[in-house]
Amino acid sequence: MSIHQVFPDNYANQLQEKRERLQAQFAPFGAPELEVFDSPVSHYRQRAEFKIWHEDGRAHYAMYQPGEYKKPFVIETFPVGSELINRLMPQLLDGVNASTELSKRLFQVEFLTTLSGQAVVTLIYHRALQENWEAEARTLAESLQVSVIGRSRGQKRVIGEDFVIEELQVNGDGYRYQQVETGFTQPNGRVCEKMLGWAQQAVRDSSGDLLELYCGNGNFTLPLSRCFDKVLATEISKTSVNSANYNLQMNSIDNVQVVRMSSEEFSQAMDGEREFRRLRGIELSDYNFSTVFVDPPRAGLDDHTCQIIQQFDTILYISCNPETLVNNLQVLTTTHSISRCALFDQFPYTHHMESGVLLQRRQD
């Protein structure tokens, strides 16, 4: 996370600037009025990471401006972090500084917390971790009532669990998610709930089956599965695939099949260019796909995947990068029109925006 100024009193103005910028980016495509979903003005980040700066025999949380790694900004408070992160920060630092075994060559600390009140703390070192470290870390974990993970090159020691269970409310329904320490999760829990709710409402009148690309740990998969007969979801990360299957079982959802494939590979399979053993036992012809949902990384969709999803009547697209979304829309809007669009302010006080568009096949 970059260092930035936090001015809650100016939040409404900052959000309005984002609204105007994104609306202008969508204007060439004939987009309707932008739906805007705001964030809590403080304590909205459920995860955070800090470098550790050692000075005068004590460890301190620190951040650095890009390229200025010898000029640390010591962090005393972190108002954008969850209340749980802010409660744990001084307690953890006191525990680390009270133990030579925990502080020696510690260079980074990561917090993963949930709206449901769980936490995992990861301590990362420039040295091998021995049994003495594990004994000290176990005492620390018990005092903080959290899981603690120690990492160094080629080494991982876990005290407790290496995941948390998040609970999100989506249009009146609760969903439980395993979030693994190294896996990707949305950092702003409250905005994530709004984003999931918008996506589910956007396709609530759909029929047939859903294809989902980049499903991650099933963040969108779970609520969207309620709107379709069957869902085929793809994801390249093995960790995320395992979590997605865990989450489907935990939420008693049985109409979803998750396949470990990249979007590029699945596009090749859809076109019949290649056969994949990972699709063995899955007949694509058995699906009555009406809708495709994509949530790609910052690079957006590759050209082939754009062409593939144009075959669907409905395209639901969530983007963490408006610039690459606009590039993709230049292709997608040759066959589809935007019926809804939204701004989700996942990252207040920064220029970053999460956005969503719902596209329907043109009838003309």
C-alpha positions in Angstrom: 0.0 0.0 0.0 1.4 3.4 -0.9 1.7 6.2 1.6 -1.1 8.7 1.2 -2.9 11.5 3.1 -6.1 10.6 4.8 -8.6 13.5 5.1 -12.1 12.1 6.0 -13.6 15.6 5.9 -12.7 15.8 2.2 -13.8 12.2 1.3 -17.0 13.3 -0.5 -15.0 15.7 -2.8 -12.5 13.0 -3.6 -15.2 10.5 -4.4 -17.0 13.0 -6.6 -13.7 13.5 -8.5 -13.5 9.8 -9.1 -17.2 9.7 -10.2 -16.6 12.5 -12.8 -13.4 10.8 -14.1 -14.9 7.4 -14.5 -18.1 8.8 -16.0 -16.0 10.7 -18.6 -14.1 7.4 -19.4 -17.4 5.6 -20.0 -19.1 8.4 -21.9 -17.8 7.4 -25.4 -19.6 4.1 -25.1 -23.0 5.6 -24.4 -23.0 4.4 -20.8 -25.9 5.2 -18.4 -25.6 7.2 -15.2 -22.8 5.8 -13.0 -23.9 4.0 -9.8 -21.5 4.9 -7.0 -20.8 2.9 -3.9 -18.8 4.7 -1.2 -16.5 3.4 1.5 -16.3 3.9 5.2 -14.0 6.9 5.7 -11.7 5.1 8.1 -10.9 1.5 9.3 -11.9 0.0 6.0 -8.8 -2.1 5.1 -8.9 -5.7 6.3 -5.3 -6.4 5.4 -2.1 -4.4 5.5 1.7 -4.9 5.4 4.5 -2.9 6.9 8.2 -3.0 6.6 10.1 -3.2 9.9 12.6 -0.5 10.7 15.1 -1.3 13.5 16.5 1.7 15.4 18.0 2.2 18.9 17.4 -1.5 19.7 13.7 -1.4 18.8 11.5 -2.4 15.9 9.1 0.0 14.3 6.5 -0.2 11.6 7.5 1.7 8.6 6.5 2.5 5.0 8.6 3.9 2.2 8.0 6.1 -0.8 8.8 4.2 -4.0 12.5 4.4 -4.7 13.4 5.9 -1.3 14.1 2.8 0.7 16.5 4.5 3.1 14.0 7.1 4.2 11.4 5.2 6.3 8.1 6.8 7.5 7.6 5.3 10.9 3.9 4.4 11.4 2.4 5.0 14.8 -1.2 4.7 13.8 -3.0 3.4 10.7 -6.5 4.9 10.5 -7.3 3.2 7.1 -6.7 -0.2 8.7 -9.4 -2.2 10.4 -10.1 -1.5 14.1 -8.6 -5.0 14.7 -5.4 -4.2 12.9 -5.1 -1.0 14.9 -5.7 -2.9 18.2 -3.1 -5.5 17.3 -0.4 -3.2 16.0 1.0 -1.9 19.3 0.4 -5.2 21.1 2.3 -7.1 18.4 5.2 -4.6 18.4 5.5 -4.8 22.2 5.7 -8.6 22.0 8.3 -8.4 19.3 10.4 -5.9 21.1 10.3 -7.9 24.3 11.8 -10.9 22.5 15.2 -11.0 20.8 14.1 -14.3 19.1 11.1 -12.6 17.5 12.7 -9.3 16.6 16.1 -10.5 15.2 16.3 -9.8 11.5 12.5 -9.3 11.2 11.9 -7.1 8.2 8.2 -7.3 7.4 4.8 -7.8 9.2 1.5 -8.6 7.4 -2.0 -8.4 8.9 -5.0 -10.3 7.5 -8.2 -9.5 9.4 -11.9 -10.0 8.8 -15.2 -8.2 9.5 -16.0 -11.3 11.6 -13.1 -10.6 14.0 -10.5 -13.1 13.0 -6.8 -12.4 12.3 -3.6 -13.9 11.0 -0.3 -12.1 11.5 2.7 -13.0 9.4 6.3 -12.2 10.5 8.9 -12.4 7.7 12.6 -12.7 8.4 16.0 -12.6 6.8 17.1 -15.7 8.7 16.1 -19.3 9.4 13.6 -19.9 12.1 14.4 -22.5 14.8 12.4 -24.1 17.6 13.2 -21.2 19.9 11.4 -18.9 17.6 8.3 -21.2 17.5 8.1 -21.3 21.3 8.2 -17.5 21.5 5.7 -17.1 18.6 3.3 -19.5 20.3 3.4 -17.4 23.4 2.7 -14.3 21.3 -0.1 -15.9 19.4 -1.8 -16.9 22.7 -1.5 -13.5 24.2 -2.9 -11.8 21.1 -5.5 -14.6 20.4 -4.5 -14.7 16.7 -2.7 -17.1 14.4 0.9 -16.3 13.8 3.0 -17.4 10.8 6.7 -17.1 10.5 8.3 -17.0 7.0 11.9 -16.9 5.8 13.5 -18.2 2.6 12.1 -21.7 1.9 10.5 -21.8 5.3 7.0 -21.4 6.8 6.0 -22.1 10.4 2.3 -21.8 11.4 1.0 -21.3 14.9 -2.7 -21.8 14.6 -4.1 -21.6 11.0 -2.8 -20.0 7.8 -6.3 -18.7 7.0 -9.2 -16.7 8.4 -13.0 -17.2 7.8 -14.7 -14.1 6.6 -18.5 -13.5 6.8 -20.0 -11.2 4.2 -23.7 -10.1 3.9 -25.0 -9.9 0.3 -28.5 -8.7 -0.3 -29.7 -10.2 3.0 -27.8 -13.5 2.7 -24.7 -14.5 4.6 -21.7 -16.1 2.9 -18.6 -17.5 4.6 -15.2 -17.4 2.9 -11.9 -19.0 3.7 -9.2 -16.4 3.0 -5.7 -17.9 2.9 -2.8 -15.8 4.1 -1.0 -15.8 0.7 -4.2 -15.7 -1.4 -5.8 -12.7 -3.0 -8.8 -11.1 -1.3 -10.6 -7.8 -1.6 -9.1 -5.5 1.1 -12.2 -3.4 1.8 -14.8 -5.7 3.3 -17.7 -3.3 3.4 -17.2 -2.2 -0.2 -16.8 -5.8 -1.2 -20.2 -6.5 0.2 -21.7 -3.7 -1.9 -19.9 -4.9 -5.0 -21.1 -8.5 -4.6 -24.6 -7.2 -4.0 -24.5 -5.1 -7.2 -23.2 -7.9 -9.3 -25.9 -10.3 -8.0 -28.7 -7.8 -8.6 -27.3 -7.1 -12.1 -27.9 -10.8 -13.2 -30.8 -11.7 -10.9 -33.2 -12.1 -13.8 -30.9 -14.3 -15.8 -31.5 -17.9 -16.9 -29.4 -20.7 -18.1 -25.7 -21.2 -17.0 -22.8 -18.9 -16.0 -19.2 -19.0 -17.2 -16.9 -17.2 -14.7 -13.3 -16.4 -15.6 -10.8 -15.5 -12.8 -13.0 -16.8 -10.0 -10.3 -16.5 -7.3 -11.5 -18.0 -4.0 -15.1 -17.8 -5.1 -15.7 -14.3 -3.9 -18.3 -13.6 -6.6 -19.0 -17.2 -7.4 -21.0 -17.9 -4.2 -23.7 -15.2 -4.6 -23.8 -15.4 -8.4 -24.4 -19.2 -8.2 -27.9 -18.4 -6.8 -28.9 -16.8 -10.1 -28.0 -19.6 -12.5 -28.8 -23.3 -13.0 -25.1 -24.2 -13.3 -21.7 -22.4 -13.0 -18.4 -23.3 -14.6 -15.7 -21.2 -13.0 -12.0 -21.0 -13.9 -8.9 -19.9 -11.9 -5.2 -20.4 -12.5 -4.0 -20.2 -8.9 -3.9 -23.6 -7.1 -4.3 -21.9 -3.7 -7.4 -20.0 -4.9 -8.9 -23.1 -6.5 -8.6 -25.0 -3.3 -10.2 -22.1 -1.3 -13.0 -21.8 -3.9 -13.9 -25.5 -3.5 -13.6 -25.2 0.3 -16.0 -22.2 0.2 -18.5 -23.9 -2.0 -18.7 -26.8 0.4 -18.8 -24.6 3.5 -21.8 -22.7 2.0 -23.5 -25.9 0.7 -23.4 -24.7 -2.9 -23.5 -27.7 -5.3 -24.1 -26.2 -8.8 -20.6 -25.0 -9.4 -17.6 -26.7 -11.1 -14.2 -25.1 -10.6 -11.5 -25.8 -13.2 -7.8 -24.8 -12.7 -7.2 -23.0 -16.0 -6.2 -19.5 -17.2 -8.6 -17.5 -19.2 -6.3 -17.8 -22.2 -6.3 -21.6 -21.9 -10.1 -21.8 -21.5 -10.5 -19.5 -24.6 -8.5 -22.0 -26.5 -10.7 -24.9 -25.2 -13.8 -23.0 -26.2 -12.5 -22.5 -29.7 -11.4 -26.1 -30.0 -7.8 -25.1 -30.5 -6.5 -27.4 -27.7 -7.7 -30.2 -25.5 -6.9 -30.1 -21.8 -6.7 -32.9 -19.3 -8.0 -30.6 -16.7 -11.3 -30.5 -18.6 -11.6 -34.2 -18.8 -15.1 -35.3 -17.7 -16.5 -31.8 -18.4 -18.6 -31.4 -21.6 -18.8 -27.8 -22.5 -21.8 -28.7 -24.7 -23.7 -29.7 -21.6 -23.8 -26.1 -20.5 -26.4 -23.6 -21.6 -24.3 -20.5 -21.2 -26.2 -17.2 -21.2 -23.9 -15.0 -19.2 -20.1 -14.6 -18.7 -18.6 -13.0 -15.7 -15.0 -11.7 -15.7 -12.9 -10.1 -13.0 -9.4 -9.9 -14.6 -6.1 -8.6 -13.1 -5.0 -5.0 -13.9 -3.8 -6.0 -17.4 -7.4 -6.6 -18.4 -8.6 -9.2 -20.9 -6.4 -10.5 -23.8 -7.7 -10.1 -27.3 -8.7 -13.8 -27.7 -10.7 -13.8 -24.5 -12.5 -10.6 -25.5 -13.5 -12.3 -28.7 -14.7 -15.4 -26.8 -16.9 -13.5 -24.3 -18.6 -11.6 -27.2 -20.3 -14.9 -27.9 -22.4 -14.5 -24.8 -25.7 -12.5 -24.6 -24.7 -10.9 -21.2 -21.3 -9.9 -20.0 -20.7 -8.8 -16.4 -17.2 -7.2 -16.1 -15.6 -6.1 -12.8 -12.3 -4.2 -13.2 -9.6 -2.9 -10.9 -8.1 -0.8 -13.7 -10.4 1.6 -15.7 -7.8 2.2 -18.4 -7.6 -1.5 -19.4 -11.4 -1.8 -19.0 -11.8 1.1 -21.5 -9.5 -0.7 -23.9 -11.6 -3.9 -23.7 -14.8 -1.9 -24.1 -13.6 -0.6 -27.4 -14.0 -4.2 -28.6 -16.9 -5.4 -26.5 -19.2 -2.5 -27.4 -19.0 -3.3 -31.1 -21.4 -6.2 -30.3 -22.8 -5.2 -26.9 -24.1 -2.1 -25.2 -23.6 -1.0 -21.5 -26.9 -1.2 -19.6 -25.4 -0.6 -16.1 -22.1 0.7 -14.7 -20.8 1.3 -11.3 -17.9 2.7 -9.2 -16.9 0.9 -6.1 -14.5 2.9 -3.9 -12.3 0.1 -2.6 -9.4 2.5 -2.1 -10.3 5.9 -0.6 -7.8 8.7 -0.7 -6.0 7.1 -3.7 -6.5 7.4 -7.4 -7.4 3.7 -7.7 -10.9 2.7 -8.6 -12.8 -0.6 -8.9 -15.6 -0.5 -11.5 -18.2 -2.7 -13.0 -20.2 -2.8 -16.2 -23.1 -4.9 -17.4 -23.2 -5.4 -21.2 -26.1 -6.8 -23.2 -25.9 -8.0 -26.8 -27.1 -5.4 -29.3 -30.4 -6.3 -31.0 -29.9 -3.9 -34.0 
